[in-house]
Structures are given as C-alpha cells and as structure tokens.
Amino acid sequence: LGQERGACPDVKVVGLGAQDKVVVIQSCPGFPGPPGPKGEPGNPAGRVLVFTGERGFQGSPGKMGPAGSKGEKGDTGAAPSLGEKELGDTLCQRGPRSCKDLLTRGIFLTGWYTIHLPDCRPLTVLCDMDVDGGGWTVFQRRVDGSIDFFRDWDSYKRGFGNLGTEFWLGNDYLHLLTANGNQELRVDLQDFQGKGSYAKYSSFQVSEEQEKYKLTLGQFLEGTAGDSLTKHNNMSFTTHDQDNDANSMNCAALFHGAWWYHNCHQSNLNGRYLSGSHESYADGINWGTGQGHHYSYKVAEMKIRAS
C-alpha cells in the first residue's frame, strides 16, 4: 500500500525438489524511521594530539650573560631607626632633668614623672606642681603610717616606700639631684586638725656616701612652721645601724628615726607615725619650732626645686 504501481519487484518461485516449491516474495520498503542520536565528534582532520610528560631535573646554569644597562637612581630610603643606646642618649640629652624642667615644658599636673639624672639614668619622681608655683621634686612623704621608716643605712641609701602613699627617695639620688646647681628646700606639714604650715630654705645639698650624706643647708627664708633644720646643718646622716651624730649614743635608735642628727635633734620627720599629741619625747614626726617635741604631724613632705 502506498507504493506506486510497478514499484515492487516480481514474485519469484524457487524450486527445491520435485514436489516442493518455495515462494519468495520481497516486501516493499517501509517508511523511514526517526533520526538516531548525534554521535560524538571525531578528531579533526590533520590534528595531532600532544601529551605532556613529567618535568625533568633542573639543568646546570648557563653562562652569565652580558651586564644590562645602568638603571635610574632610586628614591632615598628611610632613615635607620635608633638602637637602644642611641635612643637612651637622645632621651637623656633632650629629656627633663627635674620637676622644674617639666614645669617649663608645660606640665602643670601634680603626679609621677620620669626625669633623667646627670649620669643619664631615668628616675621616677613625684612632682608637686601645685604648691608655691610648682616644680618641686618630692623626696620624703609621710601621710598615713603605712610604711616603716625605722630602717637601716642601706634602705635609706637606696630608697624605699610606696609610690601612692609614703616613701624616701634615697640618699644616693638626693646626692645626684643636689650635687650640681642650686636647689631650694621646702618642708610642708599638716596637723590632725587639717592646719598646714611650712618652712623654706635658700639651698639644700646632700654629699655622697663617702661623706656620710652630709647636709649642707642654706639660709632659712620664711615659713609659718619656723626653722627647725638649721641646727642640723653640716651634720652627717645617721641610722640605727650607723651612728654619725654628735651624741655619745645613737640618736636614731633613741628617737626611732633616721636623720641628720646633731645632739640630738630639733626636727625628726622620719620618726614614728603617731596620732598628734604623744607622751613620749621627740620620737614622732616632730618639728620643734612648730608644735614641739610632743606632737607628731599627720602629713610631712620634703621637696626641692632648682633655683
């Protein structure tokens, strides 16, 4: 069906034997089927596949080529950083030498600051920037009795105490701070009723240890507490384990302190911390021309300032 007349082949009879016959009829071709799926693309004609092998060992260096042309001059590099020694020397040369020096540089708040000694060592000190124009370096402070001041020679040599309360800066440091240039001295006292008083001297110097930290004191200038230190001028320092006073006995042991005792004292600001009036004689924080030898002050500060 559907074929043109005469398009199919004729019927063929094939003889197999005398009695048998096979009829072979070739059928007509059917309708074309749907197209099959697209096959994988083949290699383009003339393309050569190249496979990369593993990397071989590095060959020996070749001969050095000729030097290239000289390049342009580069920018100037940064300056080298300073080492610890150079930095320390710079800080020593340019850094403050005293609380008065800090004041002239615009530091106006009382507090702890680092200054540099004449030998360039740094030293942390308490600077009083409030009293009498400021610029005072505090080297002794008594405020609450929290620190024991009845100590030996070595303790007073090195210094002791607490930055926040009471302390003695140290006789070695006192010598270095007062050896060059004039230093005025101020003593500030406050009793247990809150009343303050002071004494001021034109100069203050402490010698080196070989001279037993001898005191050289200038003229008494002024002060409501009166002069209770001039009597101790030119006296060496005495502690309970090193007697350098003018008494046959050890004044430091007698009056429970450490001071430039004479025979024995008119002031004893490193004595026992007692609460105001006391029955014992002259063993408290006493200033004779103030409230006498039977009264121990609540607050005592000694401070120096370059003049």
C-alpha positions as protocol buffer text, in pm:
chain_id: "A"
residue {
  index: 1
  type: LEU
  ca { x: 0 y: 0 z: 0 }
}
residue {
  index: 2
  type: GLY
  ca { x: 110 y: 348 z: -69 }
}
residue {
  index: 3
  type: GLN
  ca { x: 358 y: 236 z: -332 }
}
residue {
  index: 4
  type: GLU
  ca { x: 342 y: 333 z: -695 }
}
residue {
  index: 5
  type: ARG
  ca { x: 216 y: 65 z: -925 }
}
residue {
  index: 6
  type: GLY
  ca { x: 501 y: -149 z: -1059 }
}
residue {
  index: 7
  type: ALA
  ca { x: 747 y: -24 z: -789 }
}
residue {
  index: 8
  type: CYS
  ca { x: 770 y: -360 z: -604 }
}
residue {
  index: 9
  type: PRO
  ca { x: 973 y: -649 z: -755 }
}
residue {
  index: 10
  type: ASP
  ca { x: 809 y: -952 z: -915 }
}
residue {
  index: 11
  type: VAL
  ca { x: 724 y: -1272 z: -728 }
}
residue {
  index: 12
  type: LYS
  ca { x: 994 y: -1536 z: -762 }
}
residue {
  index: 13
  type: VAL
  ca { x: 932 y: -1914 z: -739 }
}
residue {
  index: 14
  type: VAL
  ca { x: 1231 y: -2115 z: -627 }
}
residue {
  index: 15
  type: GLY
  ca { x: 1218 y: -2489 z: -681 }
}
residue {
  index: 16
  type: LEU
  ca { x: 1373 y: -2713 z: -418 }
}
residue {
  index: 17
  type: GLY
  ca { x: 1269 y: -3054 z: -541 }
}
residue {
  index: 18
  type: ALA
  ca { x: 1021 y: -3247 z: -744 }
}
residue {
  index: 19
  type: GLN
  ca { x: 736 y: -3200 z: -505 }
}
residue {
  index: 20
  type: ASP
  ca { x: 838 y: -2888 z: -302 }
}
residue {
  index: 21
  type: LYS
  ca { x: 822 y: -2523 z: -403 }
}
residue {
  index: 22
  type: VAL
  ca { x: 915 y: -2209 z: -205 }
}
residue {
  index: 23
  type: VAL
  ca { x: 768 y: -1883 z: -297 }
}
residue {
  index: 24
  type: VAL
  ca { x: 998 y: -1577 z: -208 }
}
residue {
  index: 25
  type: ILE
  ca { x: 820 y: -1251 z: -204 }
}
residue {
  index: 26
  type: GLN
  ca { x: 1032 y: -941 z: -138 }
}
residue {
  index: 27
  type: SER
  ca { x: 836 y: -688 z: 61 }
}
residue {
  index: 28
  type: CYS
  ca { x: 817 y: -326 z: -25 }
}
residue {
  index: 29
  type: PRO
  ca { x: 1037 y: -84 z: 185 }
}
residue {
  index: 30
  type: GLY
  ca { x: 858 y: 82 z: 479 }
}
residue {
  index: 31
  type: PHE
  ca { x: 850 y: 448 z: 582 }
}
residue {
  index: 32
  type: PRO
  ca { x: 1186 y: 599 z: 705 }
}
residue {
  index: 33
  type: GLY
  ca { x: 1232 y: 582 z: 1086 }
}
residue {
  index: 34
  type: PRO
  ca { x: 1320 y: 888 z: 1307 }
}
residue {
  index: 35
  type: PRO
  ca { x: 1684 y: 1008 z: 1302 }
}
residue {
  index: 36
  type: GLY
  ca { x: 1916 y: 848 z: 1565 }
}
residue {
  index: 37
  type: PRO
  ca { x: 2110 y: 1044 z: 1836 }
}
residue {
  index: 38
  type: LYS
  ca { x: 2406 y: 1260 z: 1736 }
}
residue {
  index: 39
  type: GLY
  ca { x: 2734 y: 1078 z: 1756 }
}
residue {
  index: 40
  type: GLU
  ca { x: 3049 y: 1200 z: 1931 }
}
residue {
  index: 41
  type: PRO
  ca { x: 3263 y: 1431 z: 1720 }
}
residue {
  index: 42
  type: GLY
  ca { x: 3567 y: 1276 z: 1568 }
}
residue {
  index: 43
  type: ASN
  ca { x: 3916 y: 1420 z: 1552 }
}
residue {
  index: 44
  type: PRO
  ca { x: 3951 y: 1699 z: 1300 }
}
residue {
  index: 45
  type: ALA
  ca { x: 4148 y: 1605 z: 1002 }
}
residue {
  index: 46
  type: GLY
  ca { x: 4517 y: 1679 z: 1042 }
}
residue {
  index: 47
  type: ARG
  ca { x: 4506 y: 1745 z: 1425 }
}
residue {
  index: 48
  type: VAL
  ca { x: 4796 y: 1591 z: 1618 }
}
residue {
  index: 49
  type: LEU
  ca { x: 4739 y: 1505 z: 1983 }
}
residue {
  index: 50
  type: VAL
  ca { x: 5032 y: 1603 z: 2206 }
}
residue {
  index: 51
  type: PHE
  ca { x: 5073 y: 1462 z: 2556 }
}
residue {
  index: 52
  type: THR
  ca { x: 5292 y: 1648 z: 2817 }
}
residue {
  index: 53
  type: GLY
  ca { x: 5531 y: 1430 z: 3008 }
}
residue {
  index: 54
  type: GLU
  ca { x: 5667 y: 1481 z: 3369 }
}
residue {
  index: 55
  type: ARG
  ca { x: 5905 y: 1777 z: 3437 }
}
residue {
  index: 56
  type: GLY
  ca { x: 6265 y: 1676 z: 3415 }
}
residue {
  index: 57
  type: PHE
  ca { x: 6551 y: 1765 z: 3651 }
}
residue {
  index: 58
  type: GLN
  ca { x: 6686 y: 2122 z: 3652 }
}
residue {
  index: 59
  type: GLY
  ca { x: 6971 y: 2162 z: 3415 }
}
residue {
  index: 60
  type: SER
  ca { x: 7307 y: 2320 z: 3504 }
}
residue {
  index: 61
  type: PRO
  ca { x: 7321 y: 2702 z: 3490 }
}
residue {
  index: 62
  type: GLY
  ca { x: 7422 y: 2854 z: 3164 }
}
residue {
  index: 63
  type: LYS
  ca { x: 7694 y: 3112 z: 3116 }
}
residue {
  index: 64
  type: MET
  ca { x: 7634 y: 3459 z: 3259 }
}
residue {
  index: 65
  type: GLY
  ca { x: 7501 y: 3698 z: 3005 }
}
residue {
  index: 66
  type: PRO
  ca { x: 7639 y: 4047 z: 2946 }
}
residue {
  index: 67
  type: ALA
  ca { x: 7561 y: 4318 z: 3205 }
}
residue {
  index: 68
  type: GLY
  ca { x: 7250 y: 4522 z: 3139 }
}
residue {
  index: 69
  type: SER
  ca { x: 7242 y: 4897 z: 3109 }
}
residue {
  index: 70
  type: LYS
  ca { x: 7265 y: 5104 z: 3431 }
}
residue {
  index: 71
  type: GLY
  ca { x: 6925 y: 5174 z: 3585 }
}
residue {
  index: 72
  type: GLU
  ca { x: 6794 y: 5508 z: 3708 }
}
residue {
  index: 73
  type: LYS
  ca { x: 6875 y: 5628 z: 4061 }
}
residue {
  index: 74
  type: GLY
  ca { x: 6617 y: 5515 z: 4314 }
}
residue {
  index: 75
  type: ASP
  ca { x: 6441 y: 5720 z: 4582 }
}
residue {
  index: 76
  type: THR
  ca { x: 6619 y: 5797 z: 4908 }
}
residue {
  index: 77
  type: GLY
  ca { x: 6549 y: 5531 z: 5171 }
}
residue {
  index: 78
  type: ALA
  ca { x: 6407 y: 5593 z: 5517 }
}
residue {
  index: 79
  type: ALA
  ca { x: 6642 y: 5692 z: 5797 }
}
residue {
  index: 80
  type: PRO
  ca { x: 6760 y: 5397 z: 6010 }
}
residue {
  index: 81
  type: SER
  ca { x: 6588 y: 5350 z: 6347 }
}
residue {
  index: 82
  type: LEU
  ca { x: 6779 y: 5430 z: 6664 }
}
residue {
  index: 83
  type: GLY
  ca { x: 6917 y: 5148 z: 6875 }
}
residue {
  index: 84
  type: GLU
  ca { x: 6857 y: 5126 z: 7248 }
}
residue {
  index: 85
  type: LYS
  ca { x: 7180 y: 5308 z: 7336 }
}
residue {
  index: 86
  type: GLU
  ca { x: 7127 y: 5588 z: 7085 }
}
residue {
  index: 87
  type: LEU
  ca { x: 6763 y: 5625 z: 7189 }
}
residue {
  index: 88
  type: GLY
  ca { x: 6865 y: 5636 z: 7554 }
}
residue {
  index: 89
  type: ASP
  ca { x: 7130 y: 5900 z: 7485 }
}
residue {
  index: 90
  type: THR
  ca { x: 6877 y: 6112 z: 7298 }
}
residue {
  index: 91
  type: LEU
  ca { x: 6623 y: 6091 z: 7579 }
}
residue {
  index: 92
  type: CYS
  ca { x: 6892 y: 6184 z: 7828 }
}
residue {
  index: 93
  type: GLN
  ca { x: 7008 y: 6483 z: 7626 }
}
residue {
  index: 94
  type: ARG
  ca { x: 6660 y: 6613 z: 7549 }
}
residue {
  index: 95
  type: GLY
  ca { x: 6460 y: 6477 z: 7841 }
}
residue {
  index: 96
  type: PRO
  ca { x: 6367 y: 6666 z: 8158 }
}
residue {
  index: 97
  type: ARG
  ca { x: 6622 y: 6682 z: 8440 }
}
residue {
  index: 98
  type: SER
  ca { x: 6385 y: 6791 z: 8718 }
}
residue {
  index: 99
  type: CYS
  ca { x: 6024 y: 6870 z: 8802 }
}
residue {
  index: 100
  type: LYS
  ca { x: 6109 y: 7236 z: 8745 }
}
residue {
  index: 101
  type: ASP
  ca { x: 6221 y: 7142 z: 8393 }
}
residue {
  index: 102
  type: LEU
  ca { x: 5888 y: 6964 z: 8335 }
}
residue {
  index: 103
  type: LEU
  ca { x: 5704 y: 7274 z: 8455 }
}
residue {
  index: 104
  type: THR
  ca { x: 5882 y: 7491 z: 8199 }
}
residue {
  index: 105
  type: ARG
  ca { x: 5778 y: 7240 z: 7930 }
}
residue {
  index: 106
  type: GLY
  ca { x: 5411 y: 7282 z: 8009 }
}
residue {
  index: 107
  type: ILE
  ca { x: 5347 y: 7004 z: 8261 }
}
residue {
  index: 108
  type: PHE
  ca { x: 5116 y: 7152 z: 8525 }
}
residue {
  index: 109
  type: LEU
  ca { x: 4958 y: 6849 z: 8695 }
}
residue {
  index: 110
  type: THR
  ca { x: 5096 y: 6702 z: 9017 }
}
residue {
  index: 111
  type: GLY
  ca { x: 5194 y: 6339 z: 8965 }
}
residue {
  index: 112
  type: TRP
  ca { x: 5470 y: 6086 z: 8899 }
}
residue {
  index: 113
  type: TYR
  ca { x: 5704 y: 6160 z: 8608 }
}
residue {
  index: 114
  type: THR
  ca { x: 6035 y: 6032 z: 8470 }
}
residue {
  index: 115
  type: ILE
  ca { x: 6334 y: 6263 z: 8481 }
}
residue {
  index: 116
  type: HIS
  ca { x: 6700 y: 6193 z: 8395 }
}
residue {
  index: 117
  type: LEU
  ca { x: 6986 y: 6208 z: 8642 }
}
residue {
  index: 118
  type: PRO
  ca { x: 7319 y: 6372 z: 8548 }
}
residue {
  index: 119
  type: ASP
  ca { x: 7457 y: 6023 z: 8466 }
}
residue {
  index: 120
  type: CYS
  ca { x: 7161 y: 5970 z: 8227 }
}
residue {
  index: 121
  type: ARG
  ca { x: 6978 y: 5712 z: 8436 }
}
residue {
  index: 122
  type: PRO
  ca { x: 6599 y: 5758 z: 8438 }
}
residue {
  index: 123
  type: LEU
  ca { x: 6431 y: 5820 z: 8772 }
}
residue {
  index: 124
  type: THR
  ca { x: 6059 y: 5826 z: 8852 }
}
residue {
  index: 125
  type: VAL
  ca { x: 5974 y: 6109 z: 9092 }
}
residue {
  index: 126
  type: LEU
  ca { x: 5669 y: 6277 z: 9243 }
}
residue {
  index: 127
  type: CYS
  ca { x: 5634 y: 6632 z: 9113 }
}
residue {
  index: 128
  type: ASP
  ca { x: 5433 y: 6883 z: 9318 }
}
residue {
  index: 129
  type: MET
  ca { x: 5300 y: 7127 z: 9060 }
}
residue {
  index: 130
  type: ASP
  ca { x: 5053 y: 7298 z: 9295 }
}
residue {
  index: 131
  type: VAL
  ca { x: 5241 y: 7442 z: 9593 }
}
residue {
  index: 132
  type: ASP
  ca { x: 5432 y: 7771 z: 9574 }
}
residue {
  index: 133
  type: GLY
  ca { x: 5444 y: 7792 z: 9194 }
}
residue {
  index: 134
  type: GLY
  ca { x: 5505 y: 7419 z: 9136 }
}
residue {
  index: 135
  type: GLY
  ca { x: 5812 y: 7242 z: 9000 }
}
residue {
  index: 136
  type: TRP
  ca { x: 5901 y: 7071 z: 9331 }
}
residue {
  index: 137
  type: THR
  ca { x: 6060 y: 6724 z: 9342 }
}
residue {
  index: 138
  type: VAL
  ca { x: 5929 y: 6542 z: 9650 }
}
residue {
  index: 139
  type: PHE
  ca { x: 6190 y: 6321 z: 9820 }
}
residue {
  index: 140
  type: GLN
  ca { x: 6015 y: 6245 z: 10151 }
}
residue {
  index: 141
  type: ARG
  ca { x: 5646 y: 6189 z: 10224 }
}
residue {
  index: 142
  type: ARG
  ca { x: 5451 y: 6082 z: 10534 }
}
residue {
  index: 143
  type: VAL
  ca { x: 5073 y: 6061 z: 10517 }
}
residue {
  index: 144
  type: ASP
  ca { x: 4926 y: 5756 z: 10693 }
}
residue {
  index: 145
  type: GLY
  ca { x: 5190 y: 5550 z: 10874 }
}
residue {
  index: 146
  type: SER
  ca { x: 5165 y: 5262 z: 10623 }
}
residue {
  index: 147
  type: ILE
  ca { x: 5545 y: 5247 z: 10572 }
}
residue {
  index: 148
  type: ASP
  ca { x: 5800 y: 5175 z: 10845 }
}
residue {
  index: 149
  type: PHE
  ca { x: 6068 y: 5449 z: 10842 }
}
residue {
  index: 150
  type: PHE
  ca { x: 6283 y: 5292 z: 11118 }
}
residue {
  index: 151
  type: ARG
  ca { x: 6521 y: 5136 z: 10869 }
}
residue {
  index: 152
  type: ASP
  ca { x: 6890 y: 5069 z: 10820 }
}
residue {
  index: 153
  type: TRP
  ca { x: 7162 y: 5258 z: 10633 }
}
residue {
  index: 154
  type: ASP
  ca { x: 7126 y: 5061 z: 10310 }
}
residue {
  index: 155
  type: SER
  ca { x: 6750 y: 5123 z: 10292 }
}
residue {
  index: 156
  type: TYR
  ca { x: 6796 y: 5498 z: 10321 }
}
residue {
  index: 157
  type: LYS
  ca { x: 7079 y: 5479 z: 10069 }
}
residue {
  index: 158
  type: ARG
  ca { x: 6863 y: 5306 z: 9804 }
}
residue {
  index: 159
  type: GLY
  ca { x: 6523 y: 5449 z: 9895 }
}
residue {
  index: 160
  type: PHE
  ca { x: 6203 y: 5272 z: 9995 }
}
residue {
  index: 161
  type: GLY
  ca { x: 5827 y: 5306 z: 10023 }
}
residue {
  index: 162
  type: ASN
  ca { x: 5513 y: 5311 z: 9812 }
}
residue {
  index: 163
  type: LEU
  ca { x: 5450 y: 5547 z: 9520 }
}
residue {
  index: 164
  type: GLY
  ca { x: 5092 y: 5602 z: 9627 }
}
residue {
  index: 165
  type: THR
  ca { x: 5150 y: 5672 z: 9995 }
}
residue {
  index: 166
  type: GLU
  ca { x: 5479 y: 5714 z: 10183 }
}
residue {
  index: 167
  type: PHE
  ca { x: 5841 y: 5698 z: 10067 }
}
residue {
  index: 168
  type: TRP
  ca { x: 6203 y: 5811 z: 10100 }
}
residue {
  index: 169
  type: LEU
  ca { x: 6355 y: 5870 z: 9755 }
}
residue {
  index: 170
  type: GLY
  ca { x: 6705 y: 5757 z: 9854 }
}
residue {
  index: 171
  type: ASN
  ca { x: 7024 y: 5932 z: 9969 }
}
residue {
  index: 172
  type: ASP
  ca { x: 7218 y: 5834 z: 9657 }
}
residue {
  index: 173
  type: TYR
  ca { x: 6953 y: 6003 z: 9442 }
}
residue {
  index: 174
  type: LEU
  ca { x: 6943 y: 6305 z: 9675 }
}
residue {
  index: 175
  type: HIS
  ca { x: 7316 y: 6348 z: 9624 }
}
residue {
  index: 176
  type: LEU
  ca { x: 7287 y: 6328 z: 9245 }
}
residue {
  index: 177
  type: LEU
  ca { x: 6992 y: 6567 z: 9234 }
}
residue {
  index: 178
  type: THR
  ca { x: 7159 y: 6829 z: 9453 }
}
residue {
  index: 179
  type: ALA
  ca { x: 7526 y: 6797 z: 9351 }
}
residue {
  index: 180
  type: ASN
  ca { x: 7507 y: 7043 z: 9060 }
}
residue {
  index: 181
  type: GLY
  ca { x: 7326 y: 7373 z: 9067 }
}
residue {
  index: 182
  type: ASN
  ca { x: 7133 y: 7530 z: 9349 }
}
residue {
  index: 183
  type: GLN
  ca { x: 6828 y: 7355 z: 9493 }
}
residue {
  index: 184
  type: GLU
  ca { x: 6593 y: 7531 z: 9733 }
}
residue {
  index: 185
  type: LEU
  ca { x: 6417 y: 7326 z: 10001 }
}
residue {
  index: 186
  type: ARG
  ca { x: 6058 y: 7339 z: 10119 }
}
residue {
  index: 187
  type: VAL
  ca { x: 5907 y: 7145 z: 10412 }
}
residue {
  index: 188
  type: ASP
  ca { x: 5527 y: 7116 z: 10422 }
}
residue {
  index: 189
  type: LEU
  ca { x: 5347 y: 6999 z: 10737 }
}
residue {
  index: 190
  type: GLN
  ca { x: 4984 y: 6936 z: 10824 }
}
residue {
  index: 191
  type: ASP
  ca { x: 4845 y: 6854 z: 11168 }
}
residue {
  index: 192
  type: PHE
  ca { x: 4549 y: 6629 z: 11251 }
}
residue {
  index: 193
  type: GLN
  ca { x: 4314 y: 6929 z: 11252 }
}
residue {
  index: 194
  type: GLY
  ca { x: 4399 y: 6999 z: 10888 }
}
residue {
  index: 195
  type: LYS
  ca { x: 4609 y: 7307 z: 10958 }
}
residue {
  index: 196
  type: GLY
  ca { x: 4909 y: 7346 z: 10730 }
}
residue {
  index: 197
  type: SER
  ca { x: 5246 y: 7512 z: 10787 }
}
residue {
  index: 198
  type: TYR
  ca { x: 5578 y: 7525 z: 10604 }
}
residue {
  index: 199
  type: ALA
  ca { x: 5946 y: 7619 z: 10616 }
}
residue {
  index: 200
  type: LYS
  ca { x: 6157 y: 7729 z: 10321 }
}
residue {
  index: 201
  type: TYR
  ca { x: 6537 y: 7737 z: 10276 }
}
residue {
  index: 202
  type: SER
  ca { x: 6752 y: 7901 z: 10008 }
}
residue {
  index: 203
  type: SER
  ca { x: 6958 y: 7589 z: 9930 }
}
residue {
  index: 204
  type: PHE
  ca { x: 6986 y: 7220 z: 10012 }
}
residue {
  index: 205
  type: GLN
  ca { x: 7264 y: 6977 z: 9927 }
}
residue {
  index: 206
  type: VAL
  ca { x: 7347 y: 6619 z: 10029 }
}
residue {
  index: 207
  type: SER
  ca { x: 7701 y: 6489 z: 9984 }
}
residue {
  index: 208
  type: GLU
  ca { x: 7798 y: 6143 z: 9860 }
}
residue {
  index: 209
  type: GLU
  ca { x: 7809 y: 5829 z: 10073 }
}
residue {
  index: 210
  type: GLN
  ca { x: 8184 y: 5858 z: 10144 }
}
residue {
  index: 211
  type: GLU
  ca { x: 8099 y: 6179 z: 10334 }
}
residue {
  index: 212
  type: LYS
  ca { x: 7806 y: 6007 z: 10509 }
}
residue {
  index: 213
  type: TYR
  ca { x: 7548 y: 6208 z: 10310 }
}
residue {
  index: 214
  type: LYS
  ca { x: 7634 y: 6527 z: 10497 }
}
residue {
  index: 215
  type: LEU
  ca { x: 7372 y: 6802 z: 10486 }
}
residue {
  index: 216
  type: THR
  ca { x: 7465 y: 7148 z: 10358 }
}
residue {
  index: 217
  type: LEU
  ca { x: 7176 y: 7385 z: 10420 }
}
residue {
  index: 218
  type: GLY
  ca { x: 7123 y: 7741 z: 10307 }
}
residue {
  index: 219
  type: GLN
  ca { x: 6950 y: 8030 z: 10481 }
}
residue {
  index: 220
  type: PHE
  ca { x: 6604 y: 7997 z: 10632 }
}
residue {
  index: 221
  type: LEU
  ca { x: 6387 y: 8218 z: 10413 }
}
residue {
  index: 222
  type: GLU
  ca { x: 6036 y: 8204 z: 10553 }
}
residue {
  index: 223
  type: GLY
  ca { x: 5760 y: 7982 z: 10685 }
}
residue {
  index: 224
  type: THR
  ca { x: 5488 y: 7953 z: 10945 }
}
residue {
  index: 225
  type: ALA
  ca { x: 5645 y: 7636 z: 11088 }
}
residue {
  index: 226
  type: GLY
  ca { x: 5964 y: 7818 z: 11184 }
}
residue {
  index: 227
  type: ASP
  ca { x: 6324 y: 7699 z: 11146 }
}
residue {
  index: 228
  type: SER
  ca { x: 6389 y: 7354 z: 11291 }
}
residue {
  index: 229
  type: LEU
  ca { x: 6655 y: 7240 z: 11044 }
}
residue {
  index: 230
  type: THR
  ca { x: 6942 y: 7489 z: 11064 }
}
residue {
  index: 231
  type: LYS
  ca { x: 7066 y: 7318 z: 11382 }
}
residue {
  index: 232
  type: HIS
  ca { x: 7128 y: 7008 z: 11167 }
}
residue {
  index: 233
  type: ASN
  ca { x: 7339 y: 7189 z: 10907 }
}
residue {
  index: 234
  type: ASN
  ca { x: 7674 y: 7021 z: 10827 }
}
residue {
  index: 235
  type: MET
  ca { x: 7571 y: 6702 z: 11006 }
}
residue {
  index: 236
  type: SER
  ca { x: 7609 y: 6352 z: 10859 }
}
residue {
  index: 237
  type: PHE
  ca { x: 7317 y: 6115 z: 10821 }
}
residue {
  index: 238
  type: THR
  ca { x: 7256 y: 5861 z: 11099 }
}
residue {
  index: 239
  type: THR
  ca { x: 7055 y: 5540 z: 11106 }
}
residue {
  index: 240
  type: HIS
  ca { x: 7014 y: 5287 z: 11387 }
}
residue {
  index: 241
  type: ASP
  ca { x: 7296 y: 5076 z: 11239 }
}
residue {
  index: 242
  type: GLN
  ca { x: 7537 y: 5362 z: 11156 }
}
residue {
  index: 243
  type: ASP
  ca { x: 7599 y: 5631 z: 11414 }
}
residue {
  index: 244
  type: ASN
  ca { x: 7734 y: 5959 z: 11272 }
}
residue {
  index: 245
  type: ASP
  ca { x: 7580 y: 6211 z: 11514 }
}
residue {
  index: 246
  type: ALA
  ca { x: 7741 y: 6427 z: 11785 }
}
residue {
  index: 247
  type: ASN
  ca { x: 7585 y: 6238 z: 12075 }
}
residue {
  index: 248
  type: SER
  ca { x: 7759 y: 5964 z: 12271 }
}
residue {
  index: 249
  type: MET
  ca { x: 7456 y: 5747 z: 12198 }
}
residue {
  index: 250
  type: ASN
  ca { x: 7288 y: 5669 z: 11865 }
}
residue {
  index: 251
  type: CYS
  ca { x: 7020 y: 5937 z: 11816 }
}
residue {
  index: 252
  type: ALA
  ca { x: 6840 y: 5730 z: 11550 }
}
residue {
  index: 253
  type: ALA
  ca { x: 6799 y: 5443 z: 11795 }
}
residue {
  index: 254
  type: LEU
  ca { x: 6697 y: 5681 z: 12076 }
}
residue {
  index: 255
  type: PHE
  ca { x: 6431 y: 5865 z: 11876 }
}
residue {
  index: 256
  type: HIS
  ca { x: 6321 y: 5586 z: 11645 }
}
residue {
  index: 257
  type: GLY
  ca { x: 6413 y: 5754 z: 11318 }
}
residue {
  index: 258
  type: ALA
  ca { x: 6689 y: 5839 z: 11069 }
}
residue {
  index: 259
  type: TRP
  ca { x: 6812 y: 6196 z: 11021 }
}
residue {
  index: 260
  type: TRP
  ca { x: 7097 y: 6445 z: 11012 }
}
residue {
  index: 261
  type: TYR
  ca { x: 7106 y: 6429 z: 11391 }
}
residue {
  index: 262
  type: HIS
  ca { x: 7319 y: 6664 z: 11596 }
}
residue {
  index: 263
  type: ASN
  ca { x: 7288 y: 6619 z: 11974 }
}
residue {
  index: 264
  type: CYS
  ca { x: 7022 y: 6500 z: 11912 }
}
residue {
  index: 265
  type: HIS
  ca { x: 6752 y: 6692 z: 11717 }
}
residue {
  index: 266
  type: GLN
  ca { x: 6520 y: 6984 z: 11669 }
}
residue {
  index: 267
  type: SER
  ca { x: 6333 y: 6802 z: 11390 }
}
residue {
  index: 268
  type: ASN
  ca { x: 6269 y: 6432 z: 11328 }
}
residue {
  index: 269
  type: LEU
  ca { x: 6049 y: 6394 z: 11019 }
}
residue {
  index: 270
  type: ASN
  ca { x: 6143 y: 6026 z: 10976 }
}
residue {
  index: 271
  type: GLY
  ca { x: 6031 y: 5936 z: 11328 }
}
residue {
  index: 272
  type: ARG
  ca { x: 5739 y: 5721 z: 11438 }
}
residue {
  index: 273
  type: TYR
  ca { x: 5395 y: 5789 z: 11290 }
}
residue {
  index: 274
  type: LEU
  ca { x: 5194 y: 5894 z: 11597 }
}
residue {
  index: 275
  type: SER
  ca { x: 4847 y: 6048 z: 11614 }
}
residue {
  index: 276
  type: GLY
  ca { x: 4911 y: 6409 z: 11708 }
}
residue {
  index: 277
  type: SER
  ca { x: 4998 y: 6473 z: 12073 }
}
residue {
  index: 278
  type: HIS
  ca { x: 5204 y: 6199 z: 12239 }
}
residue {
  index: 279
  type: GLU
  ca { x: 5357 y: 6146 z: 12582 }
}
residue {
  index: 280
  type: SER
  ca { x: 5687 y: 6007 z: 12457 }
}
residue {
  index: 281
  type: TYR
  ca { x: 5958 y: 6262 z: 12394 }
}
residue {
  index: 282
  type: ALA
  ca { x: 6069 y: 6361 z: 12043 }
}
residue {
  index: 283
  type: ASP
  ca { x: 6025 y: 6021 z: 11874 }
}
residue {
  index: 284
  type: GLY
  ca { x: 5741 y: 6116 z: 11639 }
}
residue {
  index: 285
  type: ILE
  ca { x: 5723 y: 6324 z: 11321 }
}
residue {
  index: 286
  type: ASN
  ca { x: 5834 y: 6630 z: 11515 }
}
residue {
  index: 287
  type: TRP
  ca { x: 5923 y: 6987 z: 11414 }
}
residue {
  index: 288
  type: GLY
  ca { x: 6031 y: 7167 z: 11727 }
}
residue {
  index: 289
  type: THR
  ca { x: 5950 y: 7526 z: 11626 }
}
residue {
  index: 290
  type: GLY
  ca { x: 5609 y: 7411 z: 11505 }
}
residue {
  index: 291
  type: GLN
  ca { x: 5413 y: 7217 z: 11767 }
}
residue {
  index: 292
  type: GLY
  ca { x: 5707 y: 7093 z: 11971 }
}
residue {
  index: 293
  type: HIS
  ca { x: 5857 y: 6755 z: 12056 }
}
residue {
  index: 294
  type: HIS
  ca { x: 5534 y: 6604 z: 12188 }
}
residue {
  index: 295
  type: TYR
  ca { x: 5331 y: 6647 z: 11870 }
}
residue {
  index: 296
  type: SER
  ca { x: 5358 y: 6423 z: 11563 }
}
residue {
  index: 297
  type: TYR
  ca { x: 5226 y: 6562 z: 11235 }
}
residue {
  index: 298
  type: LYS
  ca { x: 4975 y: 6383 z: 11015 }
}
residue {
  index: 299
  type: VAL
  ca { x: 5141 y: 6486 z: 10688 }
}
residue {
  index: 300
  type: ALA
  ca { x: 5503 y: 6578 z: 10621 }
}
residue {
  index: 301
  type: GLU
  ca { x: 5668 y: 6639 z: 10283 }
}
residue {
  index: 302
  type: MET
  ca { x: 6020 y: 6748 z: 10194 }
}
residue {
  index: 303
  type: LYS
  ca { x: 6082 y: 6875 z: 9841 }
}
residue {
  index: 304
  type: ILE
  ca { x: 6348 y: 7051 z: 9635 }
}
residue {
  index: 305
  type: ARG
  ca { x: 6333 y: 7282 z: 9333 }
}
residue {
  index: 306
  type: ALA
  ca { x: 6606 y: 7414 z: 9107 }
}
residue {
  index: 307
  type: SER
  ca { x: 6653 y: 7787 z: 9153 }
}
